[in-house]
Amino acid sequence: MNDATNTLHICGIDFEPAGQAITARQDNYLMGYLRLAGVIDVVGTMKDADVETKSSELLTRILVSGYAPEILAGLLVENEKKWNARRADELAELFGDATDPEDKEIMRKSIVSFVIGFFRLGDRSSTTSPNSSNPNNGELTTESAELATSGTSQ
């Protein structure tokens, strides 16, 4: 990663991490894969003191889920291009098929910091916290969130 420009070079392509002003499509794509990976509850309960411990759990869940390439594709935008889901799917394929040890290391090191940064940049509390959507009846929202996560374990 080039620290001066925040450019990340993976599989021969230059990327920038998604900023706060991402499109609804990109946000939905990323949130969908984060839910499928079962990481929403980890991020939602993460406190600054927990970052190192929770980061390890977060990475493990992402890697074991098999959705790491899709999550990374949702977190990155190709330099000088507009993000779109079709290209993100193509990039996820490319990331998943990467054989270069340096590319794989960059992807693993980047994914957790980008996920944590993604949630810290914007106010995603209503998206990540099961109780924030319905403060008077947390059970309905929690049940819905559990259903979204439990579908991946079948």
N, C-alpha and C positions, 0 to 999 in steps of 0.2 A: 504494500500500500504506500502510495506517495503521500506523506503527511501534509505537504504544503498545499496540495490540491484536493485531498481526500479521494484521489483516484485509486481504484482497486483494479488490478490487472489479473483476470482469471481467464484461462483457456484462450488466450490471445485477444481478449476483448477488454476495453477499458470501461469501468463502471463508476458510478457515484452512488453512495448510500442514499436511499430515499429520504427525503427531508420531511418536514412537518406538513407541507402542502401537497400531499399526494392525492391522486384522484380517488373518487369513491370506488371505482372499479379495482384499483390497486389495493386499497384498504380492504375491500371485501375479499379479494383473492388471498391476500396475506392472512387476514383474520380467519378465513375458512381453513387454510392449511395449518395455522397455529392451533385451531380447535381440534382438527383431525389428529394432530400430533399430541394432543393432551397437555399442552403447556399453559393454557390460559390460567388455570388455577395457581400454577407456580408463580407466574408473573404477577398475578393479582395479589398474592400474599407476600411478595418480595419487599423487604425493607432494606435500607442502605446497609445495615449491619449484616444482613443475610446474603449479600450479593455473591460472595465467593462460593458459599455452600450451595445456594440456589442456582448459581450459574452452572455448576457441575450437573445438578439434577436436570436443569433445562436442556443442556447439551445432550445428555443421555436420552431424555425423552424424544428430542428432535431426531437424533441419529437412529434410535431403535424404531421410531415410527416409520422410517423410510421416506419422510417428506422433507428432509433437509434440502434437497435441490430445489423443490418448489418454494419453500420458505425463503431461501436465498434469492431466488428469481423474483419473489415478491418484494424483497427488501432493496433490490438494486435497480438502477436505471442506467441503461447504456448512455455513455457520454453523447451529448448532442442529439438524443432521440427521445421520443415520447414513449412512455411505458404503455404496453398493451398486453392483454392476457395471452393472446396467441403467441407472441414473441416470448413471453415469460415461460410458457410451456416448452417452447423450443430450447430456451436457455436451461431450463430444468433438466431436459434430456441431455444437453451438453455437459452440464455440471455433474449429473449422475454417471455419465460415461467417462469422466476425466480419469486419466491414468497418471498424469504428471504429479509426482509427490509434492512439488511446490504448490501447484494449484489446489491439491487436496488439503494441504496444511493451511493455506490462506483461507479456504472456505470454512474449515473447522474453527479456526481462530476468530473469524469474522462473524459467524452466524450468531453467537450468543451476545456479543457486544452490540450488534445491530438490532437484535430483538429487544434487548433491554433499552437501548437508545430509542427505538421506535415507540415504546410505551412511555418513556420519560419525556419525549419531545412534545407529544400532544396529550390532550386530556382524553384518555381512553378509559377512564374509570367506569363509565356506563357500559362500555363494551367488555371490560374485563372482570368487573365485579358482579357476581350473581345477584347481590342484594341491592345494588345501586339503581337498577332499573325499576324496582318495585319495592320501595322502602317499607310499605305497610304490609306486604305479604311476600316475604323473601322466599317462601317455600315454592311458589309457582315458578319464579325465575330460576331458582336453584335447580328445580326439577328439570326445567328446560335445558339449562347448561349441562347438567349431568347426562341428559339424553344425547346432546350433541357430542359429548366426549365419549360416552360409552359405546357409540356405534362403531368406533374404530377397533374395539377390542374383540369384536365378534369374529 
